[in-house]
Amino acid sequence: LDSPELVNKKLRDDLNLLKTSWEIGEENRARFLQELDDLIQHLSRQNRRKIIAQVETKIFDEQT
């Protein structure tokens, strides 16, 4: 699982790529916002999986 620092760096890099690959104008705004929403949802799922794995590991460690 990626560390929060790596996830944040990837998000920053992805956002910079979106900004530079598109000229963010009014006509591209809706598409940009959709791409941003997709990235945020992906990171939320990834972070949720990481938290679940950490909790499961902690529970296992406490039981042994």
C-alpha positions in Angstrom: 0.0 0.0 0.0 1.2 3.5 -0.8 2.1 5.9 1.9 0.0 9.1 2.2 3.0 11.1 0.9 3.2 9.0 -2.3 -0.6 9.2 -2.8 -0.5 13.0 -2.4 2.5 13.3 -4.8 0.6 11.2 -7.4 -2.5 13.4 -6.9 -0.4 16.6 -7.4 1.3 15.1 -10.4 -2.0 14.0 -11.9 -3.5 17.5 -11.4 -0.5 19.2 -12.9 -0.8 16.9 -15.9 -4.4 17.7 -16.3 -3.8 21.4 -16.1 -0.9 21.4 -18.6 -2.5 19.0 -21.1 -5.7 21.0 -21.3 -6.1 24.7 -21.5 -8.6 25.0 -18.7 -11.2 27.2 -20.2 -14.9 27.4 -19.7 -15.5 24.7 -22.3 -13.1 22.3 -20.6 -14.2 23.1 -17.0 -16.9 20.4 -16.7 -14.5 17.7 -18.1 -11.7 18.8 -15.8 -14.0 18.7 -12.8 -15.2 15.2 -13.7 -11.6 14.0 -14.0 -10.8 15.6 -10.6 -13.8 13.9 -9.1 -12.7 10.6 -10.5 -9.2 11.0 -9.0 -10.6 11.9 -5.6 -12.9 8.9 -5.6 -10.0 6.6 -6.5 -7.9 8.0 -3.7 -10.8 7.6 -1.2 -11.2 4.0 -2.1 -7.4 3.4 -1.9 -7.2 5.1 1.5 -10.2 3.1 2.8 -8.5 -0.1 1.8 -5.3 1.0 3.5 -7.1 1.8 6.7 -9.0 -1.5 6.7 -5.7 -3.4 6.2 -4.1 -1.5 9.0 -7.0 -2.2 11.4 -7.0 -5.9 10.5 -3.2 -6.1 11.1 -3.6 -4.4 14.4 -6.4 -6.7 15.5 -4.4 -9.7 14.4 -1.3 -8.5 16.3 -3.3 -8.0 19.4 -4.8 -11.5 19.2 -1.4 -13.1 18.9 
